[in-house]
Amino acid sequence: MPIKRIVEAGICSLVLLLSIFKSSHAGYSMSPLVTILDLSSKNPSGEVLVKFEQGDAKVPLAVELKVKGREVSLDGSTVEYPDDKSADNFVVYPSQIVLLPGESQRVQIKWVGESMPKKEIAYGLICEQAPVKLGDEDKPRTKAEGRLYILVRYEGMILVRPAGIRPNTIVDSAGPKVDSTGKTHLVFTLNNTGTARQIIKGLKLQVTPLDKSGKMIFSKSVSYKPNVPDSQTKQKLYAGFRRRLDMPWPENVFVGPVKVTAEFEPEK
């Protein structure tokens, strides 16, 4: 059989396969995605709105909200939600919801932690949709039929904020790295030793070469605003965490040992 006929036969089979599936997709939203709890207030609580958007769905929507830990990878590219005891610090009510098309539900989030944290902490607020039976599973079938469930998951954040916090971010280490193409990069690690989150976008660097004895050569120091990829700066640097940045080696700086300091724009 010619290749063209084989491809056409494959496409026809795929269309036929999809035609026997009924798609069950319930579009919903959760807002806001970031909930800030001010622990200095008398009632450190907030709320999110879960809304079952109007559409062609005919079945109820079931969702469950969970609080988990939240950790950002060292390069800032991924966010993980470990199963820990973070949920013990909160009351989420109601945590399980069933909505009909067009309905909405406000969910209260309250801090009930036994001790007052000394720094700002980010937790994950996960809203996951659960499959719901269509209600006609017991009816007789005259032909083969499949069901395709599309489940939606929101990854929000709860930001617990005590009073009197501020970031204090330093550069732990810095140095050159040569990639596979032979280009030299400046790689350095930020360490937020403060008590509040640090916005990385807009940072300004001062790169100072070091002599053989490790002393800084200030006459050859360079200050500039690097073009950092969004993937490394999209996630803020929270207190107690580190972020490793990788960028082109600065011009007019001899490749070798350097001392790097960083300045940050204040959060608006």
N, C-alpha and C positions, 0 to 999 in steps of 0.2 A: 504494500500500500504506500502511495506517495506520502512524503512527510507532511505536506499540507493537509491531506485528508486525516492523517493521524491527529494533528493538532486540532482540526475542526471537530473530530469525534470526541476528543478530550474535553473541549469547551462545552459541547452539547451534554456530555455526561455530568459536568459540574453544574450546569444550569438545572438539569433534571434533579440532581441531588439537593440543591438548595431549594427547589420548588416544593419539596415534600416537607420542609421544615417550616414551622410557624415561629416567628420571632416574637419573643416576649421581652420588651424593653420599656422600662419605666423611667422616664427622665425626671430627675429631682435635683435639688440644689441645697447646699448648706452655706449659710452666711451668718456672720463673717467667717473667714478662714483663720483669722488671727483674733483670739480673745485675750485681752489683757486684764489680769486680776491685780488690783492695787491692794497689797497687804497692809498698807498704812491706813486704809479706810476701815470703818466699823463693820462693813459688810462686804468682804472680799469675794464678790461673785459676779458672774456675767451670764450671758445667754447666747445661744445660736438659734437660728431659724432653719428648720428643715421643711422644705416645700416640695410637694408632689406637683410638678409642672403639668399643665393641661396638655394633652396629646391624644394619641390613638389608643393608649393603654386602657384596658377594661378591667383589670384586676387590681387588688390592693397592693400597696407598696409596704414592705417590711424592712426596717433598717435598725441597726444596733450601733450605739456609740460607745467607744472604749477609750480610756486614757492610757497611754504607754510612755515609756521613756523615749527621748529623742536625741540621736547622736548624728553628727555630720562627719563624713570621712575627712581624713587629713587634707586631701586635695580639694575638698569642698564640692565634689561632683555628685555625691550621693547622700541620702538621708536614710538612716536606719531607725527602726522602732523596736527595741528589745522588749521582751516580755519580762517586766520586773514588778516591783511593788509600787510603782508610781500612782496607780489607781487608788491606793489606800489614802492618798492625800486629798481626794476629791469626792464630792457627791455629784453625780450626773443624773438628773431626773427630768423626764423619764429617759432611761437608757435604751429602752426598746420601744419602737413606734410602729404602728400600722396605720397607713393613711390611704384614703380613697383619692382618685384623680381630682386635682384641684385643691385638696386640703393642705394645711400646714400645721406645724407644731413647734412651739417654742420650748427649748430645752435649757434648763437651768444648770449652771456649772458653779459649784461653790468649793472654796478651799477649806479643808478641815484637817490639815496637817497638824500633828501634835507639837512640832517645833517650828519656830519662825526661821526661814532660810536667811542666810547672810548675804546671798547674792541672787541676782536675777536668774531664773531657771526656765528653760523652754521644754514643754512636754508636747507629745503628739496627741491630737484628738482625731481618732479614726472613726469615720462614719461609713459603715459597710452595709450594702444591700444584701438581703437574704432572699433566696428563691421562694416564690409563692405559687402554690398549685393553682391551675387555671379553673378548677372546679368541674371539669368535664372528663376527668381521667377515667371514670367508670362507664362512660358511654361506649356502645359498640362501635367498632371501626370497620368501614368497608374497604379501606385501603391503608397501606403503610403510611405512617405519619410520624415525624420527629418534632421535637420541641427544642428551640435554641434560646437559652436564657442569657441575656446580657446584663451582668451585674456591675453596678457603679460603686466606686470607692473614693471617698474624699479623705485627704490627708491634711487636716487642719493643725493648728497649734494653739496651745494655752501658754501664755507668757505670765509667769508669776513674778511680781515686781515688788520687793520690799523698798522701804524708804532709804534715802541717802546713798544711792549706788552710783558708781561711775566706772568706766573702763580704764584699764591701765595695760596697754599692749606694748610688748617689747619684742625685739628680734632675738631669738634664741641662737640661731646659727645661720651662716651664709657662706656661699662659695660658688665656684664655677662648676659646670657640668657640660660635657660635650655629648651631643646627641648622635644618632646613627648617621646623620648626613655630614657630620663634622662641624656643625654650628655650636657655638658656645652659649650656654644659658646661665643666667643668675638664678640660683635656687636658694631660698631662705625660708625660715620658719617663724611665724608670728605666734606669740604666746600671750593670751589675755589673762594676766594675773590680777585683774581688777574684779569688780563686782557687778558690772553691767555689760551688755553686749557692745560689740565694736563693729561699726560699719567700715568695710574695707574699701569700697569704691571711693575714688578721689584721693587715695593715699599719695603722699610725697615721700620719696626716698633720698637719703644721702648715702652715697657709696664712697668709702674712703679706702684706698689701697693700704696694705701693711708692708713694712720692710721686713728684712730677714729676722730681725729681733722681735717682730710682732708689734712694733710701734706704728701708729697711724701717720701717714704722709698727708697732712692737711692741705698742702699746696696742690695736690692732685685730686682732691675730693670733688665729686660731682653731685649736684642736687637736681632732681627732675621728677616729673610725674609719669610713671610708667603706664603703658597701655596693657592692662592686665585683662586676660580673657574673662568674660562674664561667668563662665563655669566655675572660676576660682573665687569670685567675689559675690555671686548671687546670694549665697547663704551667709548670714551675719556670723561673726565670731563671738560666741557666748563665753561668759566668764568660766575659766578653768579649762578651756579648750585651745587647741593649736590649729594653725592652718599653714600648709606648705604652698608657697607660690613659686611658679616657674615661668620665667620670662626671658627675652633676649638679653644678652650681656650689654650693659650700657656703653655707649660710644665714649671714646676718650678716656676709658679706664683700662689700665693694663690688666690682662687676664692673670689672676693669681689670688692670693689671700686678700680678703677685704673685710671691712667693718661696715655693717649696714644699720642705719637707724631709720625709723619710719614715723611720719606725722600723719594725722588723720583729720578729716573735716568733721566738725561737730555735727551730731545728729539733729535734724530739724524737728 
